[in-house]
């Protein structure tokens, strides 16, 4: 039972780490796109 729990915990940690990396990457991409849009509008007016 304990071995199974440890295995599940390891899987959970790896998934969490992957999700955090992905969300950080997604946030960076989103922020860059947002900056481009803002710059475009500022230069348009």
C-alpha positions as CSV (number, residue, x, y, z in Angstrom):
1,X,0.0,0.0,0.0
2,X,2.8,2.4,0.9
3,X,4.7,1.6,-2.2
4,X,1.6,2.3,-4.3
5,X,1.1,5.6,-2.4
6,X,4.8,6.6,-3.1
7,X,4.4,5.7,-6.8
8,X,1.2,7.8,-7.1
9,X,2.9,10.7,-5.3
10,X,5.9,10.6,-7.7
11,X,3.5,10.6,-10.7
12,X,1.6,13.5,-9.2
13,X,4.8,15.5,-8.6
14,X,6.0,14.9,-12.2
15,X,2.6,15.9,-13.6
16,X,2.6,19.0,-11.3
17,X,6.1,20.0,-12.4
18,X,5.2,19.6,-16.0
19,X,2.0,21.6,-15.5
20,X,3.9,24.4,-13.8
21,X,6.5,24.5,-16.5
22,X,3.8,24.6,-19.2
23,X,1.8,27.3,-17.4
24,X,4.9,29.4,-16.9
25,X,5.7,29.0,-20.6
26,X,2.1,29.8,-21.5
27,X,2.1,32.9,-19.3
28,X,5.3,34.1,-21.0
29,X,3.8,33.6,-24.5
30,X,0.6,35.3,-23.5
31,X,2.5,38.2,-21.9
32,X,4.6,38.6,-25.1
33,X,1.5,38.6,-27.3
34,X,-0.2,41.1,-25.0
35,X,2.8,43.4,-25.3
36,X,2.8,43.2,-29.1
37,X,-0.9,44.1,-29.2
38,X,-0.4,47.0,-26.8
39,X,2.6,48.3,-28.8
40,X,0.6,47.9,-32.0
41,X,-2.3,49.9,-30.7
42,X,0.0,52.6,-29.2
43,X,1.7,53.1,-32.5
44,X,-1.6,53.1,-34.4
45,X,-2.9,56.0,-32.5
